[in-house]
Amino acid sequence: MTTAHHAPGVTRPGGRTARTRQAVLAAVLQELDDGGFAELTMEKVAQRSGIHVATLYRRWRCVEGLVCELLTDLSADVPLPDTGTLPEDLRVLARSISAFYGEARMSRLIEAVVSAAARDPQAAMVLRSFFDERLVLAGQMVRRAVERGELPPETDPEEVLSALGAPFYYRILISRRPVDAALAESAATAVWAAARAGAYARRADAPSYGPSPGDA
Protein backbone atom coordinates (compact mmCIF):
# COMPACT_ATOMS: atom_id res chain seq x y z
CA MET A 1 0.00 0.00 0.00
CA THR A 2 1.80 3.07 -1.20
CA THR A 3 1.88 5.93 1.28
CA ALA A 4 3.81 9.10 1.93
CA HIS A 5 4.97 7.96 5.36
CA HIS A 6 8.68 8.05 6.15
CA ALA A 7 10.73 7.65 9.30
CA PRO A 8 11.16 10.86 11.31
CA GLY A 9 13.75 13.18 9.85
CA VAL A 10 14.02 11.22 6.60
CA THR A 11 12.56 12.19 3.23
CA ARG A 12 12.65 10.65 -0.22
CA PRO A 13 14.85 13.10 -2.08
CA GLY A 14 16.45 12.45 -5.43
CA GLY A 15 20.04 12.30 -6.59
CA ARG A 16 22.94 11.40 -4.34
CA THR A 17 20.87 11.40 -1.16
CA ALA A 18 18.42 8.91 -2.66
CA ARG A 19 21.28 6.65 -3.74
CA THR A 20 22.73 6.81 -0.23
CA ARG A 21 19.39 5.87 1.25
CA GLN A 22 18.89 2.92 -1.07
CA ALA A 23 22.43 1.67 -0.45
CA VAL A 24 21.86 1.81 3.29
CA LEU A 25 18.47 0.07 3.20
CA ALA A 26 19.83 -2.65 0.93
CA ALA A 27 22.67 -3.18 3.40
CA VAL A 28 20.21 -3.39 6.31
CA LEU A 29 18.20 -6.08 4.51
CA GLN A 30 21.34 -8.07 3.74
CA GLU A 31 22.54 -7.81 7.32
CA LEU A 32 19.17 -9.01 8.60
CA ASP A 33 19.43 -11.96 6.20
CA ASP A 34 22.89 -12.82 7.47
CA GLY A 35 22.57 -12.36 11.21
CA GLY A 36 19.09 -11.21 12.16
CA PHE A 37 18.16 -8.18 14.20
CA ALA A 38 20.20 -9.27 17.22
CA GLU A 39 23.40 -9.01 15.15
CA LEU A 40 22.52 -5.77 13.37
CA THR A 41 24.76 -2.79 14.14
CA MET A 42 25.25 0.62 12.60
CA GLU A 43 28.89 -0.24 12.01
CA LYS A 44 28.03 -3.37 9.99
CA VAL A 45 25.55 -1.43 7.88
CA ALA A 46 28.13 1.29 7.28
CA GLN A 47 30.75 -1.25 6.20
CA ARG A 48 28.40 -3.10 3.85
CA SER A 49 26.84 0.02 2.32
CA GLY A 50 30.01 2.07 2.01
CA ILE A 51 28.31 4.96 3.82
CA HIS A 52 30.13 6.58 6.73
CA VAL A 53 28.75 5.50 10.10
CA ALA A 54 28.40 9.14 11.19
CA THR A 55 25.94 9.66 8.34
CA LEU A 56 23.89 6.71 9.55
CA TYR A 57 23.73 8.04 13.10
CA ARG A 58 22.87 11.53 11.90
CA ARG A 59 20.00 10.44 9.64
CA TRP A 60 18.63 7.30 11.35
CA ARG A 61 19.95 7.61 14.91
CA CYS A 62 19.87 3.87 15.65
CA VAL A 63 19.30 0.43 14.10
CA GLU A 64 15.66 0.64 15.18
CA GLY A 65 15.21 3.63 12.89
CA LEU A 66 16.82 1.73 10.03
CA VAL A 67 14.61 -1.33 10.24
CA CYS A 68 11.43 0.73 10.57
CA GLU A 69 12.24 2.72 7.46
CA LEU A 70 13.12 -0.48 5.61
CA LEU A 71 9.69 -1.93 6.39
CA THR A 72 8.03 1.28 5.20
CA ASP A 73 10.06 1.24 2.00
CA LEU A 74 9.39 -2.39 1.10
CA SER A 75 5.70 -2.44 2.00
CA ALA A 76 5.04 0.48 -0.35
CA ASP A 77 5.05 -2.14 -3.12
CA VAL A 78 1.91 -3.81 -1.74
CA PRO A 79 -0.86 -2.33 -3.96
CA LEU A 80 -4.27 -1.17 -2.82
CA PRO A 81 -6.80 -3.07 -4.97
CA ASP A 82 -9.95 -1.66 -6.56
CA THR A 83 -11.66 -4.55 -8.32
CA GLY A 84 -15.22 -3.29 -8.03
CA THR A 85 -16.35 -5.60 -5.21
CA LEU A 86 -15.18 -5.82 -1.62
CA PRO A 87 -14.86 -9.63 -1.41
CA GLU A 88 -12.49 -9.58 -4.35
CA ASP A 89 -10.62 -6.54 -2.99
CA LEU A 90 -10.13 -8.42 0.29
CA ARG A 91 -8.88 -11.51 -1.52
CA VAL A 92 -6.45 -9.53 -3.68
CA LEU A 93 -5.09 -7.59 -0.70
CA ALA A 94 -4.80 -10.74 1.43
CA ARG A 95 -2.90 -12.48 -1.36
CA SER A 96 -0.56 -9.51 -1.67
CA ILE A 97 0.09 -9.53 2.07
CA SER A 98 0.65 -13.29 1.93
CA ALA A 99 3.11 -12.94 -0.93
CA PHE A 100 4.95 -10.14 0.90
CA TYR A 101 5.33 -11.99 4.19
CA GLY A 102 5.66 -15.36 2.48
CA GLU A 103 9.29 -14.45 1.89
CA ALA A 104 11.32 -15.49 4.90
CA ARG A 105 13.29 -12.24 4.87
CA MET A 106 10.08 -10.21 5.14
CA SER A 107 8.86 -12.25 8.08
CA ARG A 108 12.22 -11.65 9.74
CA LEU A 109 11.86 -7.95 9.00
CA ILE A 110 8.51 -7.56 10.77
CA GLU A 111 9.92 -9.52 13.70
CA ALA A 112 12.85 -7.08 13.79
CA VAL A 113 10.58 -4.05 13.68
CA VAL A 114 8.35 -5.32 16.48
CA SER A 115 11.45 -6.10 18.53
CA ALA A 116 12.76 -2.61 17.82
CA ALA A 117 9.48 -1.04 18.91
CA ALA A 118 9.65 -2.92 22.21
CA ARG A 119 13.09 -1.47 22.89
CA ASP A 120 12.89 2.06 21.54
CA PRO A 121 10.04 4.59 22.02
CA GLN A 122 10.84 6.32 18.73
CA ALA A 123 10.65 3.01 16.87
CA ALA A 124 7.36 2.26 18.62
CA MET A 125 5.97 5.58 17.42
CA VAL A 126 7.10 4.87 13.86
CA LEU A 127 5.57 1.39 13.93
CA ARG A 128 2.25 2.71 15.25
CA SER A 129 2.22 5.45 12.62
CA PHE A 130 3.08 2.91 9.93
CA PHE A 131 0.10 0.68 10.72
CA ASP A 132 -2.33 3.52 11.44
CA GLU A 133 -1.62 5.13 8.09
CA ARG A 134 -2.05 1.88 6.20
CA LEU A 135 -5.32 1.17 7.99
CA VAL A 136 -6.65 4.56 6.94
CA LEU A 137 -5.55 4.19 3.33
CA ALA A 138 -6.74 0.61 2.94
CA GLY A 139 -10.01 1.70 4.52
CA GLN A 140 -10.84 3.29 1.17
CA MET A 141 -11.82 -0.22 0.03
CA VAL A 142 -14.40 -0.48 2.78
CA ARG A 143 -15.75 3.02 2.24
CA ARG A 144 -16.29 2.20 -1.43
CA ALA A 145 -18.09 -1.00 -0.40
CA VAL A 146 -20.41 0.97 1.89
CA GLU A 147 -21.17 3.38 -0.94
CA ARG A 148 -22.01 0.42 -3.21
CA GLY A 149 -24.36 -0.97 -0.58
CA GLU A 150 -22.26 -4.06 0.11
CA LEU A 151 -21.83 -3.29 3.82
CA PRO A 152 -23.85 -1.59 6.57
CA PRO A 153 -23.31 2.20 6.64
CA GLU A 154 -21.88 2.08 10.18
CA THR A 155 -19.06 -0.32 9.21
CA ASP A 156 -15.69 0.78 10.62
CA PRO A 157 -13.11 0.54 7.79
CA GLU A 158 -10.13 0.31 10.13
CA GLU A 159 -11.68 -2.55 12.07
CA VAL A 160 -12.30 -4.50 8.87
CA LEU A 161 -8.71 -4.09 7.72
CA SER A 162 -7.32 -4.83 11.18
CA ALA A 163 -9.23 -8.10 11.16
CA LEU A 164 -7.84 -8.95 7.73
CA GLY A 165 -4.25 -8.39 8.80
CA ALA A 166 -4.45 -9.99 12.24
CA PRO A 167 -4.13 -13.65 11.14
CA PHE A 168 -0.92 -12.88 9.27
CA TYR A 169 0.76 -11.24 12.26
CA TYR A 170 -0.46 -13.97 14.59
CA ARG A 171 1.02 -16.57 12.25
CA ILE A 172 4.36 -14.74 11.97
CA LEU A 173 4.84 -13.45 15.51
CA ILE A 174 2.93 -15.85 17.77
CA SER A 175 2.52 -19.30 16.24
CA ARG A 176 5.67 -18.74 14.13
CA ARG A 177 4.47 -20.76 11.18
CA PRO A 178 4.77 -19.91 7.48
CA VAL A 179 2.31 -17.58 5.79
CA ASP A 180 0.65 -19.24 2.80
CA ALA A 181 -2.10 -18.83 0.21
CA ALA A 182 -4.59 -20.81 2.29
CA LEU A 183 -4.27 -18.27 5.10
CA ALA A 184 -4.97 -15.43 2.66
CA GLU A 185 -8.12 -17.12 1.38
CA SER A 186 -9.47 -17.97 4.83
CA ALA A 187 -8.76 -14.49 6.20
CA ALA A 188 -10.49 -12.76 3.29
CA THR A 189 -13.49 -15.09 3.41
CA ALA A 190 -13.94 -14.73 7.17
CA VAL A 191 -13.61 -10.94 7.17
CA TRP A 192 -16.08 -10.56 4.31
CA ALA A 193 -18.67 -12.73 6.08
CA ALA A 194 -18.20 -10.90 9.39
CA ALA A 195 -18.34 -7.46 7.77
CA ARG A 196 -21.58 -8.28 5.95
CA ALA A 197 -23.06 -9.46 9.25
CA GLY A 198 -22.24 -6.12 10.91
CA ALA A 199 -19.45 -7.44 13.13
CA TYR A 200 -17.34 -4.31 12.53
CA ALA A 201 -20.01 -1.69 13.19
CA ARG A 202 -18.53 1.53 14.49
CA ARG A 203 -19.17 2.20 18.18
CA ALA A 204 -19.45 5.63 19.73
CA ASP A 205 -16.44 4.91 21.99
CA ALA A 206 -14.27 3.36 19.26
CA PRO A 207 -10.75 4.83 18.90
CA SER A 208 -9.91 6.78 15.77
CA TYR A 209 -6.85 5.96 13.66
CA GLY A 210 -6.76 9.43 12.16
CA PRO A 211 -8.66 11.37 9.48
CA SER A 212 -9.85 9.61 6.39
CA PRO A 213 -8.55 10.88 3.07
CA GLY A 214 -10.74 13.77 1.91
CA ASP A 215 -12.14 14.51 5.36
CA ALA A 216 -10.41 17.89 5.59
SESE-122951 format. One record per residue: residue number from 0; x, y, z of N, C-alpha, C, CB in turn. Coordinates in steps of 0.05 Angstrom, whole numbers. Glycine has a CB too. Layout:
// residues N
<atom NUM,<X,Y,Z>,<X,Y,Z>,<X,Y,Z>,<X,Y,Z>>
...
// end
This chain:
// residues 216
<atom 0,<17,-23,0>,<0,0,0>,<18,25,0>,<-19,0,24>>
<atom 1,<18,39,-21>,<36,61,-24>,<26,84,-7>,<38,70,-53>>
<atom 2,<44,96,9>,<38,119,26>,<60,139,24>,<32,110,55>>
<atom 3,<56,162,38>,<76,182,39>,<91,182,65>,<64,209,34>>
<atom 4,<88,160,80>,<99,159,107>,<129,152,106>,<85,139,125>>
<atom 5,<145,167,121>,<174,161,123>,<182,163,152>,<190,181,105>>
<atom 6,<205,151,159>,<215,153,186>,<220,182,193>,<240,136,190>>
<atom 7,<219,189,218>,<223,217,226>,<250,227,217>,<221,220,256>>
<atom 8,<250,251,205>,<275,264,197>,<285,254,171>,<295,259,217>>
<atom 9,<271,236,157>,<280,224,132>,<260,230,111>,<286,194,135>>
<atom 10,<269,239,87>,<251,244,65>,<260,226,42>,<251,274,56>>
<atom 11,<246,228,19>,<253,213,-4>,<264,232,-26>,<229,197,-15>>
<atom 12,<286,244,-22>,<297,262,-42>,<309,247,-65>,<318,281,-29>>
<atom 13,<317,262,-86>,<329,249,-109>,<359,252,-108>,<318,261,-134>>
<atom 14,<372,242,-129>,<401,246,-132>,<417,230,-112>,<408,275,-129>>
<atom 15,<439,242,-103>,<459,228,-87>,<446,219,-60>,<482,246,-81>>
<atom 16,<430,235,-49>,<417,228,-23>,<400,203,-26>,<401,251,-12>>
<atom 17,<385,202,-48>,<368,178,-53>,<386,153,-57>,<351,183,-78>>
<atom 18,<408,156,-71>,<426,133,-75>,<437,124,-48>,<448,140,-95>>
<atom 19,<444,143,-31>,<455,136,-5>,<434,121,11>,<463,162,11>>
<atom 20,<409,130,10>,<388,117,25>,<383,89,15>,<362,133,22>>
<atom 21,<382,85,-11>,<378,58,-21>,<401,40,-15>,<374,60,-52>>
<atom 22,<425,50,-16>,<449,33,-9>,<447,24,20>,<475,49,-14>>
<atom 23,<439,43,37>,<437,36,66>,<415,16,71>,<432,62,82>>
<atom 24,<392,20,59>,<369,1,64>,<375,-26,52>,<344,13,52>>
<atom 25,<389,-27,30>,<397,-53,19>,<416,-67,37>,<410,-49,-9>>
<atom 26,<434,-52,49>,<453,-64,68>,<439,-74,93>,<475,-43,76>>
<atom 27,<419,-59,103>,<404,-68,126>,<391,-95,120>,<383,-47,134>>
<atom 28,<378,-97,97>,<364,-122,90>,<384,-145,88>,<349,-118,64>>
<atom 29,<407,-140,77>,<427,-161,75>,<437,-170,102>,<450,-153,57>>
<atom 30,<441,-150,120>,<451,-156,146>,<430,-172,162>,<458,-131,161>>
<atom 31,<404,-165,159>,<383,-180,172>,<383,-209,162>,<356,-167,168>>
<atom 32,<387,-212,136>,<389,-239,124>,<412,-255,136>,<392,-238,94>>
<atom 33,<434,-242,140>,<458,-256,149>,<457,-263,179>,<482,-240,143>>
<atom 34,<449,-243,195>,<451,-247,224>,<427,-241,241>,<473,-231,234>>
<atom 35,<406,-231,228>,<382,-224,243>,<385,-198,258>,<375,-246,263>>
<atom 36,<363,-189,271>,<363,-164,284>,<383,-163,307>,<335,-157,294>>
<atom 37,<386,-185,321>,<404,-185,344>,<433,-179,337>,<403,-213,358>>
<atom 38,<441,-185,312>,<468,-180,303>,<471,-154,288>,<477,-203,286>>
<atom 39,<449,-140,284>,<450,-115,267>,<463,-92,283>,<422,-107,258>>
<atom 40,<483,-79,271>,<495,-56,283>,<499,-34,262>,<522,-63,295>>
<atom 41,<501,-10,270>,<505,12,252>,<532,9,238>,<504,39,267>>
<atom 42,<551,-1,252>,<578,-5,240>,<577,-25,218>,<598,-13,261>>
<atom 43,<563,-47,221>,<561,-67,200>,<546,-56,175>,<546,-92,210>>
<atom 44,<526,-41,180>,<511,-29,158>,<529,-9,143>,<485,-15,167>>
<atom 45,<544,7,158>,<563,26,146>,<583,11,128>,<576,43,167>>
<atom 46,<595,-10,139>,<615,-25,124>,<603,-37,98>,<627,-47,142>>
<atom 47,<580,-49,100>,<568,-62,77>,<559,-42,56>,<545,-80,85>>
<atom 48,<548,-19,65>,<537,0,46>,<558,19,35>,<515,16,60>>
<atom 49,<580,22,49>,<600,41,40>,<594,70,49>,<603,40,11>>
<atom 50,<574,73,66>,<566,99,76>,<578,103,104>,<535,102,77>>
<atom 51,<589,127,109>,<603,132,135>,<583,128,158>,<615,160,135>>
<atom 52,<592,116,179>,<575,110,202>,<564,135,214>,<590,94,223>>
<atom 53,<578,158,213>,<568,183,224>,<543,192,209>,<590,204,222>>
<atom 54,<543,186,183>,<519,193,167>,<495,177,176>,<524,188,137>>
<atom 55,<500,151,182>,<478,134,191>,<467,144,217>,<488,105,194>>
<atom 56,<484,151,236>,<475,161,262>,<460,188,259>,<498,163,282>>
<atom 57,<470,204,241>,<457,231,238>,<429,228,226>,<475,248,220>>
<atom 58,<426,210,207>,<400,209,193>,<380,189,205>,<405,201,164>>
<atom 59,<391,167,217>,<373,146,227>,<375,142,257>,<378,120,213>>
<atom 60,<395,152,269>,<399,152,298>,<406,125,310>,<374,162,311>>
<atom 61,<393,104,301>,<397,77,313>,<388,56,294>,<383,75,340>>
<atom 62,<394,30,300>,<386,9,282>,<356,6,282>,<399,-18,291>>
<atom 63,<342,14,303>,<313,13,304>,<301,31,282>,<303,21,331>>
<atom 64,<313,55,279>,<304,73,258>,<309,61,230>,<318,99,260>>
<atom 65,<330,47,227>,<336,35,201>,<316,13,193>,<364,23,201>>
<atom 66,<310,-5,212>,<292,-27,205>,<264,-17,201>,<293,-48,227>>
<atom 67,<255,4,215>,<229,15,211>,<226,28,184>,<222,35,233>>
<atom 68,<246,42,176>,<245,54,149>,<246,33,127>,<267,75,145>>
<atom 69,<261,12,132>,<262,-10,112>,<235,-22,108>,<283,-31,121>>
<atom 70,<221,-27,130>,<194,-39,128>,<175,-20,112>,<182,-44,156>>
<atom 71,<177,6,118>,<161,26,104>,<167,25,74>,<165,53,116>>
<atom 72,<192,24,68>,<201,25,40>,<191,0,25>,<231,27,39>>
<atom 73,<195,-23,36>,<188,-48,22>,<158,-52,20>,<200,-72,36>>
<atom 74,<143,-44,40>,<114,-49,40>,<100,-30,21>,<103,-46,68>>
<atom 75,<113,-9,12>,<101,10,-7>,<94,-4,-33>,<119,33,-12>>
<atom 76,<106,-28,-38>,<101,-43,-62>,<76,-60,-61>,<125,-60,-69>>
<atom 77,<63,-61,-37>,<38,-76,-35>,<16,-58,-45>,<33,-86,-5>>
<atom 78,<3,-65,-67>,<-17,-47,-79>,<-44,-47,-65>,<-22,-54,-108>>
<atom 79,<-59,-25,-67>,<-85,-23,-56>,<-105,-30,-79>,<-91,5,-44>>
<atom 80,<-119,-53,-77>,<-136,-61,-99>,<-162,-46,-102>,<-143,-91,-96>>
<atom 81,<-173,-45,-126>,<-199,-33,-131>,<-212,-49,-154>,<-196,-2,-139>>
<atom 82,<-223,-72,-146>,<-233,-91,-166>,<-262,-86,-173>,<-230,-119,-157>>
<atom 83,<-276,-71,-156>,<-304,-66,-161>,<-322,-80,-140>,<-312,-74,-188>>
<atom 84,<-312,-99,-126>,<-327,-112,-104>,<-309,-116,-80>,<-339,-139,-114>>
<atom 85,<-320,-114,-56>,<-304,-116,-32>,<-293,-145,-28>,<-319,-108,-8>>
<atom 86,<-309,-166,-32>,<-297,-193,-28>,<-273,-198,-45>,<-318,-214,-34>>
<atom 87,<-273,-188,-70>,<-250,-192,-87>,<-227,-173,-78>,<-257,-187,-116>>
<atom 88,<-233,-149,-70>,<-212,-131,-60>,<-198,-144,-36>,<-224,-104,-52>>
<atom 89,<-214,-156,-18>,<-203,-168,6>,<-185,-192,-2>,<-225,-178,25>>
<atom 90,<-194,-208,-22>,<-178,-230,-30>,<-151,-221,-43>,<-193,-248,-50>>
<atom 91,<-153,-201,-60>,<-129,-191,-74>,<-109,-179,-53>,<-136,-169,-95>>
<atom 92,<-120,-163,-34>,<-102,-152,-14>,<-90,-174,4>,<-117,-131,3>>
<atom 93,<-106,-193,12>,<-96,-215,29>,<-74,-231,14>,<-119,-233,37>>
<atom 94,<-78,-235,-12>,<-58,-250,-27>,<-32,-233,-29>,<-68,-256,-55>>
<atom 95,<-35,-207,-32>,<-11,-190,-33>,<4,-190,-7>,<-19,-161,-41>>
<atom 96,<-11,-189,15>,<2,-191,41>,<15,-218,45>,<-19,-186,64>>
<atom 97,<2,-239,36>,<13,-266,39>,<39,-268,22>,<-7,-287,30>>
<atom 98,<38,-257,-2>,<62,-259,-19>,<85,-243,-6>,<56,-248,-47>>
<atom 99,<79,-220,6>,<99,-203,18>,<112,-217,42>,<87,-176,27>>
<atom 100,<96,-227,60>,<107,-240,84>,<113,-269,79>,<87,-237,107>>
<atom 101,<106,-280,56>,<113,-307,50>,<143,-311,45>,<98,-317,25>>
<atom 102,<157,-288,40>,<186,-289,38>,<197,-289,66>,<197,-265,21>>
<atom 103,<215,-307,71>,<226,-310,98>,<239,-284,107>,<247,-332,99>>
<atom 104,<252,-269,89>,<266,-245,97>,<246,-224,106>,<283,-234,75>>
<atom 105,<222,-224,95>,<202,-204,103>,<190,-211,130>,<180,-202,82>>
<atom 106,<186,-237,135>,<177,-245,162>,<198,-237,183>,<172,-275,163>>
<atom 107,<223,-241,176>,<244,-233,195>,<244,-203,199>,<272,-242,185>>
<atom 108,<238,-188,178>,<237,-159,180>,<216,-150,199>,<233,-146,153>>
<atom 109,<191,-160,197>,<170,-151,215>,<177,-160,244>,<143,-163,207>>
<atom 110,<189,-183,247>,<198,-190,274>,<219,-170,285>,<211,-219,273>>
<atom 111,<237,-161,267>,<257,-142,276>,<244,-115,283>,<278,-137,254>>
<atom 112,<225,-107,268>,<212,-81,274>,<196,-82,300>,<193,-73,251>>
<atom 113,<182,-104,304>,<167,-106,330>,<186,-107,353>,<149,-132,329>>
<atom 114,<209,-121,350>,<229,-122,371>,<240,-94,376>,<251,-142,363>>
<atom 115,<245,-79,354>,<255,-52,356>,<236,-35,371>,<261,-40,329>>
<atom 116,<210,-37,365>,<190,-21,378>,<188,-27,408>,<163,-25,365>>
<atom 117,<194,-51,416>,<193,-58,444>,<216,-46,459>,<193,-89,447>>
<atom 118,<238,-39,445>,<262,-29,458>,<264,1,457>,<286,-42,445>>
<atom 119,<252,13,436>,<258,41,431>,<232,56,427>,<276,44,406>>
<atom 120,<226,77,443>,<201,92,440>,<197,105,413>,<199,113,461>>
<atom 121,<219,114,401>,<217,126,375>,<209,105,354>,<243,140,367>>
<atom 122,<220,82,356>,<213,60,337>,<184,52,342>,<231,36,341>>
<atom 123,<175,52,367>,<147,45,372>,<128,65,360>,<142,44,403>>
<atom 124,<136,91,361>,<119,112,348>,<118,108,318>,<130,139,356>>
<atom 125,<141,101,306>,<142,97,277>,<125,73,269>,<171,94,268>>
<atom 126,<127,52,285>,<111,28,279>,<82,33,281>,<119,5,297>>
<atom 127,<73,47,302>,<45,54,305>,<36,72,282>,<40,68,332>>
<atom 128,<52,92,274>,<44,109,252>,<43,94,226>,<65,132,250>>
<atom 129,<61,75,223>,<62,58,199>,<35,43,195>,<85,38,200>>
<atom 130,<27,29,216>,<2,14,214>,<-23,31,214>,<0,-6,238>>
<atom 131,<-23,53,229>,<-47,70,229>,<-51,82,201>,<-43,93,249>>
<atom 132,<-30,90,188>,<-32,103,162>,<-42,82,141>,<-6,114,153>>
<atom 133,<-32,58,143>,<-41,38,124>,<-70,29,129>,<-23,13,126>>
<atom 134,<-79,29,154>,<-106,23,160>,<-125,45,148>,<-111,21,190>>
<atom 135,<-117,70,150>,<-133,91,139>,<-134,89,108>,<-122,119,147>>
<atom 136,<-111,85,96>,<-111,84,67>,<-126,59,56>,<-82,83,56>>
<atom 137,<-121,36,68>,<-135,12,59>,<-165,14,65>,<-123,-13,72>>
<atom 138,<-172,30,84>,<-200,34,90>,<-216,45,67>,<-203,52,114>>
<atom 139,<-203,56,47>,<-217,66,23>,<-233,43,11>,<-197,77,3>>
<atom 140,<-222,19,12>,<-236,-4,1>,<-263,-8,14>,<-220,-30,3>>
<atom 141,<-264,-5,40>,<-288,-10,56>,<-307,13,51>,<-282,-12,86>>
<atom 142,<-297,38,50>,<-315,60,45>,<-328,58,17>,<-299,87,47>>
<atom 143,<-314,49,-2>,<-326,44,-29>,<-347,23,-27>,<-304,36,-49>>
<atom 144,<-342,2,-11>,<-362,-20,-8>,<-387,-10,5>,<-350,-43,8>>
<atom 145,<-385,8,25>,<-408,19,38>,<-424,36,18>,<-400,37,62>>
<atom 146,<-410,51,1>,<-423,68,-19>,<-438,50,-39>,<-403,86,-33>>
<atom 147,<-427,27,-45>,<-440,8,-64>,<-463,-7,-51>,<-420,-11,-76>>
<atom 148,<-466,-5,-25>,<-487,-19,-12>,<-480,-48,-4>,<-511,-20,-28>>
<atom 149,<-454,-54,-5>,<-445,-81,2>,<-444,-86,32>,<-418,-87,-10>>
<atom 150,<-440,-64,47>,<-437,-66,76>,<-455,-46,90>,<-407,-61,84>>
<atom 151,<-461,-51,116>,<-477,-32,131>,<-463,-5,133>,<-482,-43,160>>
<atom 152,<-478,17,133>,<-466,44,133>,<-448,49,157>,<-488,65,133>>
<atom 153,<-453,36,179>,<-438,42,204>,<-412,25,205>,<-454,36,228>>
<atom 154,<-405,10,184>,<-381,-6,184>,<-356,11,188>,<-379,-22,158>>
<atom 155,<-339,2,207>,<-314,16,212>,<-292,5,194>,<-306,12,243>>
<atom 156,<-282,21,175>,<-262,11,156>,<-237,0,169>,<-255,33,137>>
<atom 157,<-228,15,190>,<-203,6,203>,<-206,-21,217>,<-193,27,222>>
<atom 158,<-229,-26,228>,<-234,-51,241>,<-234,-74,221>,<-260,-50,257>>
<atom 159,<-246,-69,198>,<-246,-90,177>,<-218,-97,169>,<-262,-81,153>>
<atom 160,<-201,-77,164>,<-174,-82,154>,<-156,-93,176>,<-162,-57,143>>
<atom 161,<-161,-85,201>,<-146,-97,224>,<-152,-126,226>,<-154,-83,250>>
<atom 162,<-177,-134,222>,<-185,-162,223>,<-172,-178,200>,<-215,-165,222>>
<atom 163,<-170,-165,177>,<-157,-179,155>,<-127,-184,160>,<-160,-163,129>>
<atom 164,<-114,-165,172>,<-85,-168,176>,<-78,-185,200>,<-73,-141,179>>
<atom 165,<-96,-186,220>,<-89,-200,245>,<-79,-229,241>,<-113,-200,263>>
<atom 166,<-92,-245,225>,<-83,-273,223>,<-54,-275,213>,<-101,-288,204>>
<atom 167,<-46,-256,196>,<-18,-258,185>,<2,-252,208>,<-15,-237,162>>
<atom 168,<-4,-232,224>,<15,-225,245>,<15,-245,267>,<9,-197,256>>
<atom 169,<-8,-257,272>,<-9,-279,292>,<8,-303,282>,<-38,-289,296>>
<atom 170,<5,-309,256>,<20,-331,245>,<50,-326,246>,<12,-337,216>>
<atom 171,<59,-301,240>,<87,-295,239>,<99,-292,267>,<91,-269,224>>
<atom 172,<85,-277,285>,<97,-269,310>,<90,-287,334>,<88,-241,317>>
<atom 173,<67,-301,333>,<59,-317,355>,<62,-347,350>,<30,-311,362>>
<atom 174,<48,-357,330>,<50,-386,325>,<76,-393,309>,<26,-396,309>>
<atom 175,<88,-372,296>,<113,-375,283>,<113,-398,262>,<136,-380,303>>
<atom 176,<92,-396,246>,<89,-415,224>,<89,-400,197>,<64,-433,226>>
<atom 177,<94,-413,175>,<95,-398,150>,<68,-386,142>,<105,-417,128>>
<atom 178,<70,-364,128>,<46,-352,116>,<42,-364,88>,<49,-320,114>>
<atom 179,<18,-372,82>,<13,-385,56>,<-13,-375,43>,<13,-415,59>>
<atom 180,<-18,-385,19>,<-42,-377,4>,<-68,-385,18>,<-41,-388,-24>>
<atom 181,<-68,-407,32>,<-92,-416,46>,<-99,-396,68>,<-88,-444,58>>
<atom 182,<-80,-385,81>,<-85,-365,102>,<-98,-341,90>,<-60,-358,117>>
<atom 183,<-88,-332,67>,<-99,-309,53>,<-129,-313,46>,<-83,-302,28>>
<atom 184,<-135,-336,36>,<-162,-342,28>,<-181,-344,52>,<-164,-369,12>>
<atom 185,<-172,-357,73>,<-189,-359,97>,<-194,-333,110>,<-177,-379,116>>
<atom 186,<-173,-316,111>,<-175,-290,124>,<-195,-272,108>,<-148,-276,126>>
<atom 187,<-192,-272,82>,<-210,-255,66>,<-239,-265,68>,<-201,-255,37>>
<atom 188,<-243,-291,67>,<-270,-302,68>,<-283,-296,95>,<-269,-332,64>>
<atom 189,<-268,-299,117>,<-279,-295,143>,<-285,-265,148>,<-259,-304,165>>
<atom 190,<-268,-247,139>,<-272,-219,143>,<-296,-209,127>,<-247,-203,136>>
<atom 191,<-299,-219,103>,<-322,-211,86>,<-348,-220,99>,<-319,-224,58>>
<atom 192,<-349,-245,109>,<-373,-255,122>,<-380,-238,147>,<-371,-284,129>>
<atom 193,<-360,-233,163>,<-364,-218,188>,<-372,-189,182>,<-338,-218,205>>
<atom 194,<-360,-177,162>,<-367,-149,155>,<-395,-147,146>,<-348,-138,134>>
<atom 195,<-404,-166,129>,<-432,-166,119>,<-451,-169,142>,<-436,-188,98>>
<atom 196,<-443,-184,162>,<-461,-189,185>,<-461,-166,205>,<-453,-215,199>>
<atom 197,<-445,-145,200>,<-445,-122,218>,<-426,-125,242>,<-472,-117,228>>
<atom 198,<-407,-144,240>,<-389,-149,263>,<-370,-125,268>,<-373,-174,258>>
<atom 199,<-366,-108,248>,<-347,-86,251>,<-361,-59,251>,<-326,-87,228>>
<atom 200,<-385,-59,262>,<-400,-34,264>,<-385,-15,282>,<-429,-39,274>>
<atom 201,<-385,10,274>,<-371,31,290>,<-386,37,315>,<-366,56,273>>
<atom 202,<-372,37,338>,<-383,44,364>,<-377,73,370>,<-373,25,386>>
<atom 203,<-393,85,387>,<-389,113,395>,<-363,117,409>,<-412,123,412>>
<atom 204,<-353,96,424>,<-329,98,440>,<-305,86,426>,<-333,85,467>>
<atom 205,<-308,80,400>,<-285,67,385>,<-263,87,381>,<-295,55,358>>
<atom 206,<-237,79,383>,<-215,97,378>,<-213,104,349>,<-189,84,388>>
<atom 207,<-202,127,343>,<-198,136,315>,<-169,132,308>,<-207,165,311>>
<atom 208,<-164,123,283>,<-137,119,273>,<-127,144,258>,<-135,95,255>>
<atom 209,<-143,165,257>,<-135,189,243>,<-156,195,222>,<-108,185,231>>
<atom 210,<-153,219,209>,<-173,227,190>,<-172,211,165>,<-169,256,182>>
<atom 211,<-195,206,153>,<-197,192,128>,<-189,211,105>,<-225,181,123>>
<atom 212,<-178,200,84>,<-171,218,61>,<-196,233,52>,<-159,201,39>>
<atom 213,<-193,259,48>,<-215,275,38>,<-233,286,60>,<-231,260,20>>
<atom 214,<-226,281,85>,<-243,290,107>,<-237,319,115>,<-239,272,131>>
<atom 215,<-216,331,104>,<-208,358,112>,<-230,378,104>,<-181,366,99>>
// end
